[in-house]
Each structure stands twice: as structure tokens, then as C-alpha cells.
Amino acid sequence: MSDILQELLRVSEKAANIARACRQQEALFQLLIEEKKEGEKNKKFAVDFKTLADVLVQEVIKENMENKFPGLGKKIFGEESNEFTNDLGEKIIMRLGPTEEETVALLSKVLNGNKLASEALAKVVHQDVFFSDPALDSVEINIPQDILGIWVDPIDSTYQYIKGSADITPNQGIFPSGLQCVTVLIGVYDIQTGVPLMGVINQPFVSQDLHTRRWRGQCYWGLSYLGTNIHSLLPPVSTRSNSETQSQGTQNPSSEGSCPFSVVISTSEKETIKGALSRVCGERIFRAAGAGYKSLCVILSLADIYIFSEDTTFKWDSCAAHAILRAMGGGMVDLKECLERNPDTGLDLPQLVYHVGNEGAAGVDQWANKGGLIAYRSEKQLETFLSRLLQHLAPVATHT
């Protein structure tokens, strides 16, 4: 089954290439930055360009996985619909053509005959990508294909992607915003139990060559199935960008002092949670964009915990990271259920699951992580963190 994971790594890199091309090729970049202008969308366009980039990535992943593993493409779900209707009432379904020329023809319809942009985009969509990790070659594991479901977030942190800031300074290795917060997320789960089994997080924009202005990325993966737990950070990866990240991550515990926890949070986090966190973590609270990126900060040991109390992340935001964290001995739990749970009763931690929607919810809301979430690497550390957080949230809870 490592062959499915190998293919997911390859298609994630293809997705990252599309994301980079839209920022680096002039014909595509001009369309992308036009999205910044409010109310100026061309009515003849079937879709705004940022949505097209998202949908294209999602369709590339579906198409490639279906070609290699027939039947699997129908079990790939994501944030985007591939059906567009423009303001002239024309309906276009975005599917990849079997040839580059056919994809150019379909893209030209979507992009109002912009042949230059259509050709540039089709070229990168149909380009062969060779990408694998030798660590997977030695893994022989058989997971039945018929139990697999896949959640995809084609471009997580779309706002940062469109904004395109490349000169943000990190805070102890964590970027608060910018292109570094953009991720491609692919999570595989068991459709019977909802447990995440495999995850791929591709970070297309990690470092930029100052001369060519070209970006290089980094890919992370994990597999957790029936007692087999492997991930890309097990043998330390020797690439410079990752070794820097690793060294930044391992420095954290030495600066623990009286506040042993570091957390990464959203800028939109509630004041009550932020107040409690400041008493638990002191100054070691980091703000960052993108659910995928914040989870990645925990995976890379840049932060111990990622906590989010709102219901505005979805299964496609969390599944990939959850699988990698499981492979590392951690996980991702429902925050609300954790706060209501009595640890003395010995109940298992309420892990997020991915196979059922929220009862009574419609549309995307049925796939929301309704009770918020906490991502962590160590269960023991999570239990300690929760007990301290509860102490500081208790007065707030009784007050309300």
C-alpha cells in the first residue's frame, strides 16, 4: 500500500507545481493578482482565477489517482465543486482532457479565450512529475483499497496564496502569514471507522532563490495502520530547509522555563481562549495563517499544540495532518468534547473522525470540525495541557 502513498506524494508535488506556476508564470500571475481588485471580475469568465487554481489542483489529484488506482478517484472528496456557471448563464464542468490540447480548449472557455494563460496552465497540468521518498520503498503494507476515502484541500490558506507575501519574518521558525503558510493537504481515512491512515502535506513555498525568484517546496507524509507507524521525519531529512526547521523545533524545550507549552493559534481565536492560554503558556503563543500550516508547525516541533475553538475548519483541513500526527504518536481531538470530558473516568480522548457528517447540517457545514480542535504530538503532554487549560477556563465557564 506504500504505492498509494508514493502516488499521493507525486500528485501533491504536481499540485505544488501548479500553485507555483500560477505565481511565477507571467500570464497566470496577472490573472491571479487581478483577484485582489474588488468587483472587477470579468463577467465572461466562468470562474474567478483563484477558484480555478483550487479546482484544477483537486481535479489533477482525482484524475491521477483514478488512472493509477481505478475506482479510487470516486472516493476523493474536497472543498471545491468542479461545476461553474458564469454570469452569462453558461455552465462548464472542469475536467482534465486526456491530452494537453483538449485541456487548453476547456480552459480557454473558462478564461474567456485567454490562450496564453490556458496553454501555460495546461502545460503544467500535463507535465510528468517524478517524486518519491526512499523511506517508503522498504515498506510493504497492504491496506485494502475498498476501505479508503480521501479528503483533499487543494490550496489551503487561499488568502495568503493570492496576497503572495514573500518577505515575512518568522517568529522562532513560525511564519505568521505569507506564502510559507500555503499547503496542499491530502488525507486518507478508513471509510468504516473514520480513522485517518495516511497523510501528505506539501508546502509549495518554503524557500525562494534570490536570483531566479523561483520557489522550492517541501513535502511531509505519515502512515499509521494496524501498528505500523512511519513518517517522513523519522530518519532526519538532510535537505537544508528541513534540517533548519528541525533544529528550530528541537530548540523549544530548552527555553521552557516555567511555561512548558508552546501553542500556535489563529488570529481569530476567541479572547477567552487567548486569555487562558496566556496563563498556561506565557509568551509562547504564536499566531499563524492556515489550518494546514498550523498543524504542520506541531508536526515539525515548532509548537507543542495547535488549538482552535471555532467551527470553521473542515475534514479536508485536518485529515492529512491528523494521519501524520498519529504516525508520530500524537493526534487531533475535538476541543469542546475534551473540555467537557472527565479524565478521571478513563474515557478515551475524543479523536476527530472523517467518515460521517454533522447531523442536521447542510452543505459544507456537515463536514466542519464542529467542536474545534487540538493537534498534539504527545498524549501525556496533551493531558497535562488540558488540565492546566481547564483550570484557567473554569472561572470563565462559571461566569457565563
LINWO-V393509 format. One record per residue. N is the residue number from 1. RES is the residue in one small letter. OMEGA is omega in radians with two decimals (NA if undefined). NEAR is the number of other ideal C-beta (glycine too) atoms within 8 Angstrom. Layout:
# LINWO-V393509
N & RES & OMEGA & NEAR
N & RES & OMEGA & NEAR
This chain:
# LINWO-V393509
1 & m & 3.06 & 9
2 & s & 3.11 & 11
3 & d & 3.06 & 6
4 & i & 3.14 & 14
5 & l & 3.08 & 13
6 & q & -3.12 & 11
7 & e & 3.09 & 12
8 & l & 3.08 & 14
9 & l & -3.12 & 15
10 & r & -3.11 & 13
11 & v & 3.08 & 14
12 & s & 3.11 & 15
13 & e & 3.06 & 13
14 & k & 3.09 & 13
15 & a & 3.13 & 15
16 & a & 3.10 & 14
17 & n & 3.11 & 12
18 & i & 3.13 & 15
19 & a & 3.14 & 16
20 & r & -3.11 & 13
21 & a & -3.11 & 12
22 & c & 3.11 & 14
23 & r & -2.98 & 13
24 & q & 3.11 & 9
25 & q & -2.96 & 9
26 & e & -3.09 & 5
27 & a & -3.13 & 10
28 & l & -3.12 & 14
29 & f & -3.14 & 11
30 & q & 3.10 & 9
31 & l & -3.09 & 13
32 & l & -3.08 & 14
33 & i & 3.06 & 9
34 & e & -3.12 & 9
35 & e & 3.14 & 10
36 & k & -3.06 & 6
37 & k & -3.11 & 6
38 & e & 2.98 & 3
39 & g & -3.10 & 4
40 & e & -3.11 & 6
41 & k & 3.12 & 6
42 & n & -3.07 & 6
43 & k & -3.14 & 7
44 & k & 3.10 & 7
45 & f & 3.12 & 12
46 & a & -3.00 & 9
47 & v & 3.03 & 12
48 & d & -2.93 & 8
49 & f & -3.12 & 14
50 & k & 3.10 & 11
51 & t & 3.11 & 9
52 & l & 3.12 & 12
53 & a & 3.10 & 15
54 & d & -3.07 & 13
55 & v & 3.13 & 14
56 & l & 3.12 & 13
57 & v & -3.11 & 14
58 & q & -3.13 & 15
59 & e & 3.09 & 12
60 & v & 3.13 & 14
61 & i & 3.13 & 16
62 & k & -3.06 & 11
63 & e & -3.10 & 11
64 & n & -3.14 & 12
65 & m & 3.12 & 15
66 & e & -3.14 & 12
67 & n & -3.08 & 7
68 & k & -3.10 & 7
69 & f & -3.07 & 10
70 & p & -3.13 & 6
71 & g & -3.07 & 9
72 & l & -3.12 & 14
73 & g & -3.13 & 12
74 & k & -3.12 & 6
75 & k & 3.09 & 10
76 & i & -3.10 & 12
77 & f & -3.13 & 9
78 & g & -3.03 & 10
79 & e & -2.91 & 10
80 & e & 2.96 & 9
81 & s & -3.12 & 4
82 & n & -3.14 & 10
83 & e & -3.11 & 8
84 & f & 2.96 & 11
85 & t & -3.13 & 8
86 & n & -3.05 & 12
87 & d & 3.09 & 5
88 & l & 3.09 & 6
89 & g & 3.13 & 6
90 & e & 3.13 & 8
91 & k & 3.13 & 7
92 & i & 3.05 & 13
93 & i & -3.07 & 7
94 & m & 3.01 & 13
95 & r & 3.12 & 8
96 & l & 3.03 & 9
97 & g & 3.11 & 11
98 & p & 3.10 & 4
99 & t & 3.13 & 7
100 & e & -3.11 & 10
101 & e & -3.13 & 8
102 & e & 3.08 & 9
103 & t & 3.08 & 14
104 & v & -3.11 & 13
105 & a & -3.13 & 9
106 & l & 3.13 & 12
107 & l & 3.13 & 12
108 & s & 3.08 & 11
109 & k & -3.11 & 9
110 & v & -3.03 & 13
111 & l & 3.02 & 13
112 & n & 3.03 & 7
113 & g & 3.12 & 5
114 & n & -3.00 & 10
115 & k & -3.11 & 8
116 & l & -3.14 & 7
117 & a & -3.13 & 13
118 & s & 3.14 & 12
119 & e & 3.14 & 9
120 & a & -3.12 & 12
121 & l & 3.14 & 15
122 & a & -3.13 & 13
123 & k & -3.10 & 9
124 & v & 3.11 & 11
125 & v & -3.06 & 12
126 & h & -3.13 & 9
127 & q & 3.08 & 8
128 & d & 3.11 & 3
129 & v & 3.07 & 9
130 & f & -3.05 & 5
131 & f & 3.08 & 8
132 & s & 3.12 & 9
133 & d & -3.12 & 10
134 & p & -3.14 & 6
135 & a & -3.13 & 10
136 & l & -3.07 & 13
137 & d & -3.08 & 8
138 & s & -3.08 & 6
139 & v & 3.06 & 10
140 & e & -3.13 & 5
141 & i & -3.06 & 9
142 & n & 3.04 & 5
143 & i & -3.13 & 10
144 & p & -3.09 & 6
145 & q & -3.05 & 9
146 & d & 3.08 & 5
147 & i & -3.01 & 8
148 & l & 2.92 & 15
149 & g & -3.06 & 11
150 & i & 3.01 & 13
151 & w & -3.13 & 15
152 & v & 2.87 & 15
153 & d & -2.96 & 15
154 & p & 3.05 & 15
155 & i & 3.13 & 12
156 & d & -3.05 & 13
157 & s & -3.10 & 14
158 & t & -3.12 & 9
159 & y & 3.12 & 7
160 & q & 3.13 & 15
161 & y & 3.14 & 14
162 & i & -3.12 & 11
163 & k & 2.95 & 8
164 & g & 3.14 & 10
165 & s & -3.08 & 9
166 & a & -3.01 & 8
167 & d & -3.14 & 5
168 & i & 3.11 & 10
169 & t & 3.13 & 4
170 & p & 3.06 & 9
171 & n & -3.07 & 8
172 & q & 3.08 & 8
173 & g & -3.09 & 9
174 & i & 3.13 & 12
175 & f & 3.12 & 12
176 & p & -3.12 & 12
177 & s & 3.11 & 10
178 & g & -3.08 & 13
179 & l & 3.12 & 13
180 & q & -3.13 & 11
181 & c & -3.13 & 13
182 & v & 3.13 & 15
183 & t & 2.94 & 15
184 & v & -3.02 & 16
185 & l & 3.07 & 17
186 & i & -3.12 & 15
187 & g & 3.14 & 20
188 & v & -3.10 & 14
189 & y & 3.10 & 17
190 & d & -3.06 & 11
191 & i & 3.12 & 9
192 & q & -3.06 & 6
193 & t & -3.09 & 6
194 & g & -3.11 & 10
195 & v & 3.10 & 10
196 & p & -3.04 & 14
197 & l & -3.13 & 12
198 & m & 3.12 & 15
199 & g & 3.05 & 17
200 & v & 3.01 & 16
201 & i & 3.09 & 17
202 & n & 3.14 & 15
203 & q & -3.00 & 15
204 & p & -3.01 & 15
205 & f & -3.13 & 14
206 & v & 3.13 & 10
207 & s & -3.07 & 6
208 & q & 3.06 & 9
209 & d & -3.04 & 9
210 & l & -3.11 & 4
211 & h & -3.07 & 4
212 & t & -3.07 & 4
213 & r & -3.14 & 7
214 & r & -3.13 & 8
215 & w & 2.97 & 13
216 & r & -3.10 & 9
217 & g & 3.13 & 12
218 & q & -3.10 & 11
219 & c & 3.14 & 15
220 & y & -3.12 & 15
221 & w & 3.07 & 16
222 & g & 3.11 & 16
223 & l & 3.13 & 17
224 & s & -3.08 & 11
225 & y & 3.06 & 10
226 & l & 3.07 & 3
227 & g & 3.04 & 4
228 & t & 3.14 & 9
229 & n & 3.08 & 11
230 & i & 3.11 & 10
231 & h & -3.00 & 12
232 & s & -3.12 & 10
233 & l & 3.13 & 10
234 & l & 2.98 & 6
235 & p & -3.07 & 4
236 & p & 3.14 & 7
237 & v & -2.97 & 9
238 & s & 3.14 & 5
239 & t & -3.01 & 7
240 & r & -3.06 & 5
241 & s & -3.10 & 10
242 & n & -3.14 & 11
243 & s & 3.06 & 11
244 & e & -3.13 & 8
245 & t & -3.12 & 12
246 & q & -3.09 & 13
247 & s & 3.09 & 8
248 & q & -3.10 & 12
249 & g & -3.05 & 11
250 & t & 3.10 & 8
251 & q & -3.02 & 8
252 & n & -3.05 & 14
253 & p & -3.10 & 6
254 & s & -3.12 & 5
255 & s & -3.04 & 6
256 & e & -3.09 & 8
257 & g & -3.10 & 5
258 & s & 3.13 & 5
259 & c & -2.99 & 10
260 & p & -3.06 & 5
261 & f & 2.94 & 12
262 & s & -3.12 & 12
263 & v & 3.02 & 14
264 & v & -3.04 & 15
265 & i & 3.05 & 16
266 & s & 3.09 & 9
267 & t & -3.11 & 7
268 & s & -3.11 & 4
269 & e & -3.11 & 11
270 & k & -3.12 & 7
271 & e & -3.12 & 5
272 & t & 3.13 & 8
273 & i & -3.14 & 12
274 & k & 3.12 & 11
275 & g & 3.12 & 10
276 & a & -3.13 & 12
277 & l & -3.14 & 13
278 & s & 3.10 & 9
279 & r & 3.13 & 7
280 & v & -2.98 & 12
281 & c & -3.12 & 12
282 & g & -3.11 & 9
283 & e & -2.99 & 5
284 & r & 3.09 & 9
285 & i & -3.09 & 13
286 & f & 3.07 & 15
287 & r & -3.13 & 8
288 & a & 3.11 & 15
289 & a & 2.99 & 12
290 & g & 3.11 & 12
291 & a & 3.13 & 11
292 & g & -3.12 & 15
293 & y & 3.13 & 17
294 & k & 3.07 & 16
295 & s & 3.13 & 17
296 & l & 3.09 & 13
297 & c & 3.10 & 14
298 & v & 3.12 & 19
299 & i & -3.09 & 14
300 & l & 3.14 & 13
301 & s & 3.05 & 11
302 & l & 3.04 & 15
303 & a & 3.14 & 14
304 & d & -2.98 & 13
305 & i & 2.90 & 15
306 & y & -3.10 & 15
307 & i & 3.13 & 14
308 & f & -3.02 & 14
309 & s & -3.10 & 9
310 & e & 3.13 & 10
311 & d & -3.03 & 8
312 & t & 2.87 & 4
313 & t & -3.02 & 11
314 & f & -3.08 & 11
315 & k & -3.13 & 12
316 & w & 3.09 & 14
317 & d & -2.93 & 12
318 & s & -2.98 & 17
319 & c & -3.09 & 16
320 & a & -3.12 & 17
321 & a & -3.14 & 18
322 & h & 3.13 & 18
323 & a & 3.14 & 18
324 & i & 3.13 & 15
325 & l & 3.08 & 17
326 & r & 3.14 & 14
327 & a & -3.13 & 13
328 & m & -3.10 & 12
329 & g & 3.13 & 8
330 & g & 3.14 & 13
331 & g & 3.12 & 12
332 & m & -3.01 & 14
333 & v & 3.09 & 14
334 & d & -3.06 & 13
335 & l & -3.09 & 13
336 & k & 3.14 & 10
337 & e & 3.10 & 10
338 & c & -3.10 & 12
339 & l & -3.12 & 10
340 & e & -3.04 & 5
341 & r & 3.05 & 10
342 & n & -3.07 & 5
343 & p & -3.12 & 9
344 & d & -3.13 & 4
345 & t & 3.10 & 6
346 & g & 3.13 & 4
347 & l & 3.10 & 7
348 & d & 3.06 & 4
349 & l & -3.07 & 10
350 & p & -3.14 & 10
351 & q & 3.03 & 11
352 & l & 3.05 & 12
353 & v & -2.88 & 9
354 & y & -3.02 & 13
355 & h & -3.14 & 10
356 & v & 3.12 & 4
357 & g & 3.11 & 6
358 & n & -3.10 & 9
359 & e & 3.08 & 4
360 & g & -3.13 & 3
361 & a & -3.14 & 10
362 & a & 3.08 & 4
363 & g & -3.10 & 5
364 & v & -3.10 & 7
365 & d & 3.14 & 8
366 & q & -3.13 & 9
367 & w & 3.13 & 9
368 & a & 2.96 & 12
369 & n & -2.86 & 13
370 & k & -3.10 & 9
371 & g & -3.04 & 10
372 & g & -3.10 & 13
373 & l & 2.94 & 15
374 & i & 3.04 & 14
375 & a & -3.06 & 16
376 & y & 3.10 & 17
377 & r & -3.06 & 11
378 & s & -3.11 & 9
379 & e & 3.14 & 10
380 & k & 3.12 & 6
381 & q & 3.12 & 12
382 & l & -3.13 & 15
383 & e & 3.11 & 9
384 & t & 3.14 & 9
385 & f & -3.12 & 13
386 & l & -3.12 & 12
387 & s & 3.12 & 9
388 & r & 3.13 & 10
389 & l & -3.14 & 12
390 & l & 3.11 & 9
391 & q & -3.07 & 7
392 & h & 3.08 & 12
393 & l & -3.06 & 12
394 & a & 3.14 & 8
395 & p & 3.14 & 7
396 & v & -3.10 & 11
397 & a & -3.11 & 7
398 & t & -3.13 & 6
399 & h & -3.11 & 5
400 & t & NA & 4
